[in-house]
Amino acid sequence: MQRLSSTTGLPNTVRQPRFDRTKLKPGIVHIGIGAFHRAHQAVFTQRALEAEFGPWGIIAVNLRSPEPVEALAAQEGLYSTTTRSEAGDQSEVIGATVDWICAANDRAYVLSALADPAIRVVTLTVSEKAYGLDPVTGGLDHAHQAVAADLKTPNAPVGVLGFLVEALALRRAAGLPPYTVLCCDNLPSNGKVVRRLVLEMAQLRDPTLADWIAEKGRFPSSMVDRIVPAATDATRLRAGRLLGAQDALAIDTEPFLQWVIEDDFVSGRPAWEAGGAIFTDDVQPYEKMKLRLLNGTHTLLAHLGILANLDYIRDVMARPHLAEKARIQMKEVVSTLDPVPGIELGGYIDDLLARFSNPTIDHRNLQIAQDTTQKLPQRILAPAVDVLAKGETAVATAYAVGVWMASVKKRGDCDDPRRSEVIAAAASMDAMDLSGSFFSIPGLFPPGLLAARDWRDRVNAAILSFWDSGAASPR
């Protein structure tokens, strides 16, 4: 079977780019070309180009792994998404990408692209842990490997912040305006967070550069939503059947697609609204809704799945008593949300439960459970603080935290940037002190929760419900 390329004859059932790719010029650099970007920002950009063609092609940058870059090169920037539902599978070829670079192999090329005056927007999906955010101060974590390296050798960056700051310095020196930095990672007020980190790194390097970025730069916040499981051999085989060609970058995804963006750009943007993007003056209500209802519940379900020896979120949702835990958590945290323009929250919760239950989506619990220490603060701990502040008991959020602790104890392992601390905490658990070692992890739990004895007792009660002969296991 031939590999997907611009000369591949595709079936009429496959949706293809509805613009002339040979005329597409770059205007966006995207850093972090994993599955989510390919199923989200690139899809929105393709829709924008189809509705209003312009110089908004994507230069795709991966910071470390060359594999997706090599695959894009071999496929002339093309790949497919398979939208899966009970109604059937729909394949689409995405062709919004015009160039591809592995930063670890060609730092100079990445900086050249970022410094190019044609580039007006830089979008980011690098995961929460890549930014080097200190959870205690909210500023730079100087012990973060990439942050430390980029502070030491700012002209030879290795991390996302280092590349942003060095390229902004190059643009300033050339008399060019900055680009708009559009973070698409699941950080609360992500634009404000990235702005603070960029300015702090720039300040340590050159205060006048920091002043220029602060005055001229733009860092709109955004909220992104689409379930995109990690690709498997089954994903690629399915795509091959639909395309009649091999696609090394094939991904499965759900029909739902959402992007909410603060409309604050230095020098223009694509017509992303053509793909359904919502532009607003304030993304915070949407972001808070998604982090607390979707992401927080996803974290709970993933760890319940680990405890029950289930592979996928859909498997957890197929067990009514576990699915009910999801509804209970959302019912508790929804009271902490502000009104969300255009969204009826009860219907949003029903839609989330249906999305989680989609029998065609193979979203692994272990994938969702990665980096939990980076996710707990905004997804579960912040709403717990808000519920307690209202004089309520916050039982559901305590249960979710206890489930996480119990699942780590059961596995004896985790995929987390604070892995050594989390594993040590789990190893210290015993029937007399179920959660104390976890609550001692520096900077993880806010002081209000550390001081809330009743809430911590509810965490212990949740762990105890899974406790069997000194080890967490499902009952």
Summary of the structure (lengths in Angstrom):
residues: 475
radius of gyration: 22.5
end to end distance: 48.0
largest distance: 67.7
contacts: 1697
relative contact order: 0.10
helix: 48%
strand: 15%
